[in-house]
């Protein structure tokens, strides 16, 4: 959600901080700020409500702010309204401690009351100001080092946080601490960088460290020292980010979302090839042996948002090909339901960032109960990747747009690969069927590319006509219902059109009362054995005034007798239809948003990575 950057080195800090923050705009924010220190420890803090451009204008793009050590932040309001006062960075009463913070401090009121009793005053409504003054309190109480002060504060704070802190007595140094909120640190050419996500520092370094949970670090020019919660120094090995900086740029596209839609063929091909060796699926890198696969009695797929929709589609595929029972769980509900988990089960956590707070909590709940966990994640070194027993890395590269497209598609292909291999190992599919499925998987990237190339302009034309739509309903049966869920989310999150997805057979149980003249109804029809039933549901809607769009496979031309507008996708094995059918729906959501003149990559009230509950 919020974004953090930090820098200490030989160059002027403010321009570097602003650049880093600009690369984190996709995370969602409502205000921004910088704190920069010169060599004497004097601090200049500049904050602004609204877009980052306001802060850039205030500082002449950072040029008017001297100093080579600083921290910056884009804030997503949780405690306290969006305002310049509530924007980060925050300072202690005497300016001794300055900090920025991602996360939520759950016991902030209790800590605030303690600090007020000890003479502290508060100017903002934020929980972050409480954290800053708590660190200041312990720094002065014990007359120790910054690490001493921070670890005392960490023990008292309940909730999640990534903190970047500067102390007046230590100019040129930044201290960080982390619990359940992401943060990476980088070093290059005698300079050091801090960020809450890779794109912020990718221009400057690809040599990074991932700070672990309940750990701290001291950042000096070109030098990073790590500490555990007891304040003892610990060693870490650097990792190399394989993305290049160009991958995180728009490359001539108007928006990241449309760029990332076009990148899906490559992302899907790369992810599939990562486990495909000599035309067989090899899960040795994932870490699952045939013996372990045979023992799995139940699969629980746990995720949020679009990743949850991946799970809904995967459920049909996995159950059909492996005959293993599958449950799909919303991560935000999983641990509060006190779930009954089979000891021989497998909990699959799906997350692009690998930092989604609810998904991470679900992972830890499963591990605490002794259940094997598998993470399907896109970010190497992320919390879920580090903590899961096994990891299937998707190779989507950096995904910047808030609305996921290519990460969703790579999560799907990972799910298919697991389903096909599990089915073969458990002898639920023959060798001949196994080879057929793998051959079909290999055709998906080219088929995705063909849809983008052939249908983009038609969908753009149709989307322009729907720019004033107030409501849209996506309907389907079986796997098509799972596709409908993602199509509905794509449109609502970027175009602000009210949309809902329904299992088509449920229309008559109340939903059809919402259909009136001109209501857009999108029917998904990729499953041959359910085709006629869904067409019947569409006809019911049409008789009540609905305007129909049909999405089906080549060969079903009679849909044109029913639908007002039809999009066809190439034929594929019905298990894999989601990978193709979702592409026109991504394009539809994108082009409706463009037609309405909205900020496609940064939809209101949304953030890329939801790292707080």
N, C-alpha and C positions, 0 to 999 in steps of 0.2 A: 504494500500500500504506500506508505510514506517513503521518501527517498533520502538516503544519506550519502554524502561524499565528504572526503577529507584529503588534505594534501599537506605534506611538509617536504621542502626541498630547496632548490636554489632559484627557482622561477617565481614570479609573482603568482600568488595563490588564487586570487579572486577569479581571474579568467578561467583557470582550470576548474574551479569549483562550479562556475556557471555552466561551463561546457558539460561537465559530468551531470549536473542537475537536468540539463536539457535532454540528456539521454535517458533520464528516468521519468520524463513527463508521462510516459504511458502508464505508469503505476497509479496515476490518479492523485490529485492534490488540489488544494484550494488557497494555499499561500506558500511563500518561500522566504528563505533568509540565509545570510552568511555571517560568520564571525571570523575575522582575520586578525592575527597578532603579529606585531613586529618583534624585533629581537629583544626589546626591553620588556616584553610581556604586556604592553598596552594593547587594548582590544578595541576594534571597531565592529559594531554589530549593525547590520542593515537588514530590514525586513519589509515585506510587501504582501498585501492581500491580492489574490487573483493570480493571473498567469505569470510565468517566469519572466516574460518580457518586461513586466512592471519593475521587477527587481533589477533586470539588466539595464533598463533605462535609468534607474536611480543611481547606478554605479558606473555608468558609461561603459557597459559591458565588462565591468570589473576593473577597468584601467584606473579609475579614480580611488581605488582602495589599495594602499600599499601593504606590504607584508608577504612573507613566504610560507606562512603556516596558517591553515584555516580549516573550518568545517562548514558545510552547507546542508540545507534541508528543504525538501518539499513536503508540506504537511497535508495530511488527510484528517480533517477534524473528527475527533472522538470526544474528548473532554473539552468543552468550550467551543463556541461558535467560530467559524472562519473569520479571523481578524488579524490585523497587524500585531496587536498585543499578544494574541495567543500563538502567533507564528513562532517557529524556532529560528535561531538558537535562543535558549533561556540562560539567565545568569543568576548567580547568588547575589545577595544583597550588596556586597562590597566588590563585586566583579571578580572575586577570586576564582570561581569555577564557571565555565561556560560549556554548554552541552547541547547536542541534538539527540533525538530519541525516536525510534520506531517501536511500536507495540502499545500495550495497555498495562498500566500498573493498577491492579485490582484493589489493593489496600491503600490507595493514595490518600483517602480521607483520614484514615487512622494515622498515617505518617505525617500528614499535614498538621493535624492537631498536635502531635508531639513537637513538631518544629515550631509551631506558633508559641507553645509553652516555653520554648527555649529562645524566644525573642525574634524569630524570623517573621518577615512580612511577605505577602504574596500579591503580585500585580496581575496575574493571569488566572484563567479558569482551567489550566491544563494540569494533567498528572505529571508531565515532564518537568515543570518547575519544581515539583515536590522532589523528584529524583535528583535534580541538580543541587538543591539545598540540603538534601540528606547526605550527599557525598561531601559537600562543604562542611556540614556539621561533624561528620566523622573525621575529616581531614584535620579540623581544628581541635577536636576533642582529644585525639590520640597523638597529635603532633607527628604523624608518620608520613609515609610516602603516598603518592597517588594510588598505588596498588593497594596499600593498606586501607585507605579510605573507601575505595571502590568495592573491595571484597566485603567490608563491613556493611555497606549499603546493599550489596547483592543478597546477602543473607536475610535482610529485612524486607526486601521487595518481593511481593507476590504478583505474578502475572508474566508478561512477556516483554522483552526489551532488546534492542540493539542500541547501545549508547556510544557516542563519540564525545570525548570530554577533553577540554584544555584547562590547565591550571596556570595561574599567573606566575607561580614560582618556577615553572618549567617551560619557558618559551621555546618554541621549535619542536615541542613534543605533543603528541595526541595520544590519549589513552582510550581503549575501547573495551566494552564488555558485552556479552551476548547471552541471552536465554530465549530460545524458541523464536527468535527473529533473525533473518539471514544477514550475514555480513561477510565480505571478503576483503582481503588486504593484499596490496601489490607492491613490488619493489622493482625499480629500473634506474640504472645510471645514477645512483646515489640519491634518489628521491623515492618517496613512499606515498602510497595512495590507499584510500579507504572508500568502500562503496557498499551499498546494499544490493547491488546487482551488477553483473559483468559489463553491460554496455557502457556504464559510466566511466570506466577506466581502460576499456579495450584499446582506445587510441594511444594510450601511453605505455601499457605493459600487458603482456600475456602471462607473466610469472606471478602467480597468486598463491595465497594461503587461505585456507578455510578455517576460521576460528570456531572451535567446538562449543557445545552448549556448556554454560556455566564456566566459561574461560574468559581471560582478560589478555590484553596485549598493550605494549608500549611501542609507539611508532615514532622513530626518529628518522632523520634523513638517510634513506637507503638502508635502514636497519629496523627489524621488528623482533621484539622479544615477547614470548608468550608465557602466561602464568595460569596455574589452576586456581580453584576457589580458595585454597589455603595460602595463595601468594607465592607458591614455589614455582621456579622457572621450569618450563617444559619445552621439549623440542618438537618441531614440526617440519615436514618436508614440503617444498613448494610443488604446485601443480601447474601445468601449462595449459592455457585455454587454447583449444584448437580452432575456434572461430577466428576469422580475420575481421578486422574493423569494418570492412566493406559490407560484410554480411549483416551488420546492424544498421546499414543506411538504406535509404529508399530506392537508390539505384534508378532514378528516373520515373518511378511510379508516383502517382499523386498521393497515395496513402500507403502505410505499412500493410494494412489489411489486404489490399488488392495485390501488393507485392507478394505477400505470404500465401495468398491463394494460388498465385502462379508458381510458387516454389514447392507446391505439394507433390508433384511427380518426383522431383529429386529427393525430397525428404522421405517419401514412402519407399522409393527404391533403395536409398541408403540404409534405412532401418531394416528392411527385409534382407538386404545383402549382408548385414552385420551378423545374421544368424543362418545364412544360407551357404552351405559348403557342398560343392559337387551335387547340386540339386537335391540336397537333403537338409532338413532343419537341424542345426546343432546348437543345443542350449548349454554347452559347456561353459561359455562365458557368463551366462546367466547364473550358472552354479547349480542347476537341477539335474540330478542323475535319473536314469530310467527307474531305478529302484525307488527313489523318492517320489517320482511321478505316479508309480503304481500304487503307492500307499495312500495317496490323497483321497479322502472320503467325501469332502465337501469343499467348495470354493466360495469364499466371501469376497466380492469385489466392493471396495469402499472408496468413495470419491465424492467430489463436489462439482457442481456446474456441468460444463461440457464433458469433463472426465467421467461424471456419473452417467451421462448419456452413452459414452463409450461402453461403460459397464452394462447398460441395458441392452445394447446391441450384442455385446460379447456373450451375454447370458444365453441368448438363443443359439449362438454358434457353438459355444463350449458344451452346452448340454447335449446338443444334437450330435456332435462329433465324438464326444468322450463319454457320454452318459454319466458324468459326474454332476450331482446337484449343485446349482449355483444360486446364490443369493446376492442381490445388488443392494448395497446399503449407502444411504447418505452419510457421509463422514460426520456431519454436524449432529446426527442423531445416534450414531453407532454406540458411543460409550455411555450415553445417558440411558440407553435402553437395557443396560445390563444384559448384553446378548449371550445366548447359549451357544458356545463354540465347541465344535467337535475337536478333540485333541489331535486327530489325524487330518484336520482341515488345513487349508491354505488361505491366508488373508492376502489379497492382492490390493495394494494401494496405488491408485493412479493419480498422478499429479505432474503437470508440466514443470513447475518450478521446483518441486521437491521440498517446498517450504510451506505449503498450505497448512494453516494452523490446525484445522479440524482433522485433516487427513493425517497429519503428524501425530496428533493426539490418539487417533484410532490405531495407528501403527503401534504406538507405545502400549496401548491397552491390550492389543493382541499379543505383543511380546511378553507383557507382564503375566498373561495367562498361559504362556508357554506354547503358543501357536506359531507355526512357521509363517514368515512374512515374505512377500515378494513385492518390490517396488517397480512400477513402470513410470520412469521419470526421464526428463529431458536434460536436466542440469547435473553434470558431473560434480560430485563433492557436496551436493545439497544434503540437507538433514535427513530426508527420507532415504536417499541413496546410501548414506553412511550407516543408518541405523537398521535398515531392512536386512533380513538374512540373505536374500538374493535380490539382484537388480537386473532389470531389462532396460537398458538405456535406449530411448528413442533418439534418432539423429535428425531432429528438426532444425537444429541450429537456433540462433537467437530468435525468439518470437516477441515482437515489440507491441503489436496491436493488442488492445485489451481483449477484443473478441478473438478467441482462438480459432485457427483454421488448420494450419499445418501440424500443430501439436496434436490436435484431435485426430487427424488422419494417421499420424504415426502411431498414436496409441491404439488405434483400430488395427493397424497392420501387426503390431506386437501381439495384440489379443488373438488375431487369426493364427499367427505362427504358433503361439502356445496351444491353441485349440487343436490345430492339425497335428502337432507333435504329440500332445497328450493322447489324442485319439489313436495314433499309430502305436505308441508305446503300450497303451492299454488294450490293443488289439480290437478296437471298435471300428476301425476302417482298414480295408485291405491295402496291400502294397500298390495295387493299380489305382485305387481311389486316392491314396496318399500322393502319388505322382501327378494325378490329374489336378488335385487341389494346389499343389506347389506350382505347377505349370500355370494355373489360372492366377495365382497370386502374383506371379512375375509379369502378367499382362496389365495389372492394375495401374501402374504409373503411366503407361502410354494411353490407357483409356481415360484417365483423369485429365491428361494433357489435351486429349481430343475434345472432351466436354468443354474445357475452358476456351479452347480455340474456336469451336463451332457454335457455342451457345451464348457466349458473353454478350454479343450485341443484341440478340433477341431478348435476353433477360433484362438488359439495360432498358430496352424499349418498353417492356412490360412493367418494369419497376417504376418508370416515370409515370405511368398511368395509375399506379397504386400509391403515389406519394401522399395523397390525401386520405388514404384509408384510415379508419378509426379502429377497426377490429379485423383480425385474420385468424382463421382456425386451420390447424394442420391436423389431418386425420390419416390413420393407417392402421393396419393389423399386423401382429407379429413383429418381425424386424422393422417393418414399415412404421410401426408406432414409435420405435426407438429413434428412427430417422426423423419422424415428425417432431419429437421432443427437441432435437438439436436445431432443426429448421426454425422452430418457433423461437427458441432462445436467440438464435442469430439475428432474427429480424427485430425482436423487441429490444435487445440490448444496444443496437447501434442506430435504430430508426425511431425508437420510442412509440412504435405502433403497438397497441395492446394485442398480444397474440396468445393463443393457448394451443396445446397439443392434446388430442384425445384419441384413445383407442376407438376406432371407427364404430365398433359395435356398441359403444357406450353412448353414442349420440342420442339415442331414443330414451335414455334414462335421465333426461333433463336438459342436456346441453343444446339440443336442437331448438329449444325455446329462444335461444339467443340469435338465431338466424333470421335476418330480415333482408329486404331488398338491397342488393349491392354488397352484402357481406362477402368478403373474400374467403373462400374455402379452398385449401390446397390438399389434394388427395395424393398420397404416395402409394404407388402400385407396382412394386418390384417383385412380389412373391406370387408366382403363378397360381398356386392353389388357393390364394386369398383374393385374387384379382376381382372376380365377379361380385364377391360380397362387398368389397370396398366401393366398386362402381355403384352398386345399389345404394350404399350410404350417401354417395355423392349426388345421385339422382334425387334422393329425399331432400337434400339441402337445396338443390336447384329448384325443386318444386315450391320451395318457400322463399325464392328470390335470390339465392346465393349466386355469386359470380365465381365460377370454378376454374382452378388451375389443376391440371393433371401432370404428375411426374411418373413416368413409367419407362419400361425398356422397349427398345426397337422391336416391332412385331405386333404390338398391341394398338393398332391404328384405330380400332373401333372406339377408343377413348375420345377421339375427336368428335364423335357424335354426342358426347356428354359434356366434355370440358370446353370452356371458352378459350383456353390457352393451354397448350401442351408442350412439355419438354421431354425429350427422349434421352435415355442414357444407353450406352453400349450393353449388350448382353454379357452377363458374367454368372458364375455360380451364385445361386440365391443367397448363400451364406455371406458373400462378400459384397452384397448390393449396397450396403451403407456407404462404403468407400466411394462409390460413384454417385449415388443419389444425393449425398450431402453437398456436392460441389455446386449444383444449380441453386441450392437453398442458401449457401454462403454468398453466392453472387447476388441473389435476390435481396438478401438483407443489406449487403453493401450498397447496391445501386439505389435502393429505396432511401437509404440514409444520404447518399450523394444528392439524389433528386430533391431532398428536403433541405440541403445546404448545411448538414450537421457536421460536427467534428468526429469523423468516423473512428479514428484511432483512440480518441479519449472521450468515450461517452460519459454523460453526466452521472455522477454519484457512483461510478464503478472504478475498480482498481484491477490491475493485472494480477497481482499476487495477493491473496487475502491471507495475511500473516497474523491476523488477530481474530478472536472468536466474535 
